[in-house]
Amino acid sequence: MTIDEKTMSTYRQSLILALRLKDVPGDRIGEVVAEVESHVADTGEDPTEAFGTPREYAAGLVDEHRPDPWWQTAVTIACAAVAGWFVGQGALALLLGEAYLGRSGWLWLGLGLVVGIPAGVRVHRRSSRVLDPRDGADLAPGSRWGVAVLVGLPIAVVLVGWLLVLALGR
């Protein structure tokens, strides 16, 4: 009995997601997926029968890869929000030529970068590519869009805000 590609693809994507949620590094995710696919190719066994559901299998790897504490994720989200606020206020202060809370817009922009860069690095680390160790192929090619959205969306919001301010004449 052989497993069809759709079943394997569905299991692969679910396993990648479950492992990402456990904060397993991308290179290790690639190894785990390759092990599962090799076993299924050699035996023809259904991956769910051999390894359990993707969520169960990922949970079995928790001892190997401990996820970060919940508070680290909360701090990352808070830093990103504060950085976005600082950058937005600094950009508007520069655009309008006025100080914000008595400080130059450049100060707020700088603070936004200082607070936002660590959060961006953490998000980037968690979105590392998942490569197949057998051939180097990207097993989750769309996963980089998350970083692009996190960076592009705030920039788009600031640009739209600037355009509205200019169009309305302050």
C-alpha positions as CSV (number, residue, x, y, z in Angstrom):
1,M,0.0,0.0,0.0
2,T,1.3,3.4,-0.9
3,I,0.3,6.8,0.5
4,D,-0.9,9.3,-2.0
5,E,0.9,12.7,-2.3
6,K,-2.1,14.7,-1.0
7,T,-2.2,12.7,2.3
8,M,1.6,13.1,2.7
9,S,1.4,16.8,1.9
10,T,-1.4,17.4,4.3
11,Y,0.5,15.5,7.1
12,R,3.7,17.4,6.2
13,Q,2.2,20.9,6.5
14,S,0.3,20.0,9.7
15,L,3.5,18.6,11.2
16,I,5.5,21.7,10.2
17,L,2.9,23.9,11.9
18,A,2.7,21.8,15.0
19,L,6.5,21.8,15.3
20,R,6.7,25.6,14.7
21,L,4.2,26.1,17.5
22,K,6.5,24.1,19.8
23,D,9.4,26.5,18.8
24,V,11.4,23.7,17.1
25,P,14.2,25.3,15.0
26,G,13.7,25.1,11.2
27,D,16.7,22.8,10.6
28,R,15.4,20.3,13.1
29,I,11.9,20.5,11.6
30,G,13.4,19.6,8.2
31,E,15.1,16.6,9.8
32,V,11.9,15.4,11.5
33,V,9.8,15.8,8.2
34,A,12.5,13.9,6.3
35,E,12.5,11.1,8.8
36,V,8.7,10.8,8.5
37,E,8.7,10.9,4.7
38,S,11.5,8.4,4.5
39,H,9.7,6.0,6.8
40,V,6.4,6.4,4.8
41,A,8.3,5.9,1.5
42,D,10.0,2.8,2.8
43,T,7.1,1.1,4.5
44,G,4.0,2.5,2.7
45,E,2.5,3.0,6.2
46,D,0.1,5.8,6.8
47,P,2.0,8.6,8.7
48,T,-0.8,9.0,11.2
49,E,-0.7,5.3,12.0
50,A,3.1,5.2,12.3
51,F,3.7,8.5,14.2
52,G,0.3,9.6,15.4
53,T,-1.3,12.9,14.6
54,P,1.1,15.8,13.8
55,R,0.1,17.4,17.0
56,E,0.8,14.3,19.0
57,Y,4.1,13.6,17.3
58,A,5.2,17.3,17.9
59,A,4.2,17.0,21.5
60,G,6.5,14.0,21.8
61,L,9.5,16.2,20.8
62,V,8.8,18.7,23.5
63,D,11.5,17.2,25.8
64,E,14.0,17.7,23.0
65,H,13.0,21.3,22.2
66,R,11.5,23.3,25.1
67,P,9.3,26.2,23.9
68,D,10.0,29.6,25.2
69,P,8.0,30.8,28.3
70,W,4.7,32.5,27.5
71,W,6.0,35.8,28.9
72,Q,8.7,36.0,26.2
73,T,6.1,36.0,23.5
74,A,4.1,38.6,25.5
75,V,7.1,40.9,25.8
76,T,7.8,40.5,22.0
77,I,4.3,41.5,21.2
78,A,4.4,44.5,23.6
79,C,7.8,45.6,22.2
80,A,6.5,45.5,18.6
81,A,3.4,47.5,19.6
82,V,5.4,50.1,21.4
83,A,7.9,50.3,18.6
84,G,5.1,50.8,16.1
85,W,3.6,53.6,18.2
86,F,7.0,55.4,18.6
87,V,7.7,55.1,14.8
88,G,4.2,56.3,13.9
89,Q,4.4,59.3,16.3
90,G,7.9,60.1,15.2
91,A,7.0,60.0,11.5
92,L,3.9,62.2,12.0
93,A,5.9,64.7,14.1
94,L,8.5,64.9,11.3
95,L,5.8,65.2,8.6
96,L,3.9,67.9,10.5
97,G,7.1,69.7,11.6
98,E,6.0,69.7,15.2
99,A,7.4,68.1,18.3
100,Y,5.6,65.2,20.0
101,L,5.4,65.5,23.8
102,G,8.1,68.2,23.5
103,R,10.6,65.9,21.7
104,S,11.8,65.7,18.1
105,G,10.3,63.2,15.7
106,W,13.8,61.8,15.2
107,L,14.0,60.8,18.8
108,W,10.7,58.9,18.6
109,L,11.8,57.2,15.4
110,G,15.1,56.2,17.0
111,L,13.3,54.8,20.1
112,G,11.0,52.8,17.8
113,L,14.0,51.2,16.1
114,V,15.8,50.5,19.4
115,V,12.6,48.8,20.9
116,G,11.5,47.2,17.6
117,I,14.8,45.6,16.4
118,P,14.9,42.9,19.2
119,A,11.3,42.0,18.6
120,G,12.0,41.8,14.8
121,V,15.0,39.6,15.4
122,R,12.9,37.2,17.6
123,V,10.2,37.0,14.9
124,H,12.8,36.4,12.3
125,R,14.4,33.6,14.3
126,R,11.1,31.9,14.8
127,S,10.4,32.0,11.0
128,S,13.6,30.3,10.0
129,R,13.3,28.3,6.8
130,V,12.4,24.6,6.9
131,L,14.8,22.8,4.6
132,D,14.8,19.2,3.6
133,P,18.2,17.8,4.6
134,R,18.1,15.3,1.7
135,D,18.0,17.9,-1.1
136,G,17.9,21.4,0.4
137,A,14.3,22.0,-0.9
138,D,12.2,24.5,1.1
139,L,9.4,22.4,2.8
140,A,7.3,25.4,3.7
141,P,7.9,28.0,1.0
142,G,5.2,30.4,2.1
143,S,6.3,30.8,5.6
144,R,8.4,33.9,4.9
145,W,5.3,35.9,4.1
146,G,4.6,36.3,7.8
147,V,7.7,38.5,8.3
148,A,6.9,40.5,5.2
149,V,3.4,41.2,6.5
150,L,4.7,42.1,10.0
151,V,7.1,44.7,8.4
152,G,5.0,45.8,5.4
153,L,1.6,46.4,7.2
154,P,2.8,49.0,9.7
155,I,4.7,50.8,6.9
156,A,1.5,50.8,4.7
157,V,-0.5,52.2,7.6
158,V,1.9,55.0,8.2
159,L,2.0,55.9,4.5
160,V,-1.8,55.9,4.3
161,G,-1.9,58.1,7.4
162,W,0.6,60.5,5.9
163,L,-1.4,60.7,2.7
164,L,-4.6,61.4,4.7
165,V,-2.9,64.2,6.6
166,L,-1.6,65.7,3.4
167,A,-4.9,65.4,1.7
168,L,-6.9,66.9,4.6
169,G,-4.3,69.7,5.0
170,R,-3.5,68.7,8.6
